[in-house]
Amino acid sequence: MVLAKCLRDITNAEYAFASYERLRRERTVKMYDVGRRGDSGKHVTGSLQQWVRDLTTPLFLKLFANPKASDWMYSYRVDWEKNVSASR
């Protein structure tokens, strides 16, 4: 949707794509980092390790998961009405 806004508001395609990158980079890097951190420690090699991991994960999620911690990720909305300005 952000790319569509850039292409809608900026007639020069090169500037539109540069603006898109500028607008999306910070969030994209943050999403990548969250995914990378979330993946660490979940790889197991043995069936006993897998069993323990699968048994304890729901417990840890109930005890320590904070829904507000990922609110920035799931509550993100693009304001279609707001215009985008060009950047190089």
C-alpha positions in Angstrom: 0.0 0.0 0.0 2.9 2.3 0.7 4.3 1.7 -2.7 1.0 2.4 -4.3 0.8 5.7 -2.5 4.3 6.6 -3.7 3.5 5.8 -7.2 0.2 7.7 -6.9 1.7 10.9 -5.5 5.1 11.1 -7.2 5.2 11.2 -11.0 8.8 10.4 -11.4 9.2 6.6 -10.8 12.8 6.8 -9.6 11.8 9.3 -6.9 8.7 7.2 -6.1 10.8 4.1 -5.5 13.4 6.1 -3.5 10.6 7.5 -1.3 9.2 4.0 -0.8 12.5 2.7 0.3 13.0 5.7 2.7 9.5 5.2 4.2 9.8 1.4 4.6 13.5 0.8 5.5 13.2 1.3 9.3 10.2 -0.9 9.7 11.6 -3.5 7.4 14.9 -3.7 9.3 13.0 -4.0 12.6 10.8 -6.8 11.2 13.8 -8.6 9.9 15.6 -8.3 13.3 12.5 -9.5 15.2 12.3 -12.6 12.9 15.9 -13.4 13.2 15.9 -13.1 17.1 12.7 -15.1 17.2 14.2 -17.9 15.2 17.3 -18.3 17.4 17.2 -21.1 20.0 14.3 -23.0 18.3 16.5 -25.4 16.3 16.7 -28.8 18.0 18.6 -31.9 16.8 17.1 -34.7 18.9 13.6 -35.9 19.4 13.9 -35.5 23.2 14.9 -31.8 22.7 12.0 -31.4 20.3 9.6 -32.9 22.8 10.8 -30.7 25.7 10.6 -27.6 23.5 7.1 -28.4 22.3 6.0 -29.2 25.8 7.4 -26.0 27.4 6.7 -23.4 24.7 3.0 -23.0 25.5 3.8 -22.6 29.2 6.4 -19.9 28.5 4.1 -18.1 26.1 1.4 -17.9 28.7 3.8 -16.7 31.4 6.0 -14.3 29.5 4.3 -13.2 26.3 3.4 -9.6 26.2 0.7 -8.7 23.6 1.7 -5.1 23.7 5.3 -6.0 22.7 4.2 -6.8 19.2 1.5 -4.3 18.9 3.6 -2.1 16.6 3.7 -5.0 14.2 0.1 -6.1 14.1 -1.6 -2.7 14.5 0.3 -1.0 11.7 -2.0 0.9 9.3 -1.3 3.0 6.3 -3.1 6.3 6.0 -4.2 6.3 2.4 -5.4 9.9 2.5 -2.0 11.3 3.5 0.1 12.3 0.5 3.8 11.2 0.1 6.5 13.7 -0.9 9.4 12.8 -3.1 12.9 12.0 -1.7 16.1 11.2 -3.5 
